């Protein structure tokens, strides 16, 4: 049976769209896994959010608000943990600034045309946020922290 050229081009287009969707979902899950890993390394008394709650960002529409909550609570958890360890830096934002910048850029790309300008910036900042979360996870790895020696009053 003869198939038209349009059939094959439509099939190729659908395949490309499916590939992009699956790739984006895998990338999102890897990103959320990194954020959840950071929260798992923060002791429960300093956590402002449970690691499993990070996965709520996969729920469409709900994630529009929840992603902001996630960025804020992860930053607060990290700040509380590093302050408790005596490792808090006064100019440290614990990913809050970068995470919120990603959200603002995504909002701008959704509201204004052309998004081709802001989407690459949002993606670059998302990679920076992901990198920051990986660095915090390394700093919080068991055995990576040695408390300062106690002052014996000499």
ZICOR-V662385 format. One record per pair of residues at least 6 apart in sequence whose C-alpha atoms are under 7 Angstrom apart, sorted by the first residue. I is the first residue (numbers start at 1). J is the second residue. D is the distance in Angstrom with one decimal. If there is no record, write none. Layout:
# ZICOR-V662385
I,J,D + I,J,D
This chain:
# ZICOR-V662385
31,130,6.5 + 32,54,6.4 + 32,55,6.7 + 34,133,6.7 + 34,134,6.6 + 35,133,6.2 + 36,51,4.6 + 36,52,6.9 + 36,54,6.1 + 37,137,6.8 + 38,133,6.5 + 38,136,6.7 + 38,137,4.8 + 39,50,6.9 + 39,51,5.3 + 39,74,6.9 + 40,51,5.8 + 41,137,6.9 + 41,140,5.9 + 41,141,6.7 + 42,81,6.4 + 46,77,5.6 + 46,80,5.6 + 46,81,5.7 + 47,77,4.7 + 48,73,5.4 + 48,76,6.6 + 48,77,5.3 + 49,73,6.0 + 54,70,6.6 + 56,63,6.9 + 57,63,4.6 + 57,66,6.2 + 57,67,6.0 + 71,96,6.0 + 71,99,6.0 + 72,96,6.2 + 75,94,5.0 + 75,95,6.1 + 75,96,5.6 + 78,94,6.3 + 79,88,6.8 + 79,94,6.6 + 82,88,5.0 + 95,129,6.1 + 95,132,6.5 + 98,125,6.4 + 98,129,5.8 + 99,129,6.0 + 102,122,4.9 + 102,125,5.7 + 102,126,5.9 + 105,118,5.9 + 105,122,5.3 + 106,119,6.6 + 106,122,6.1 + 109,115,4.4 + 109,118,5.5 + 109,119,6.2
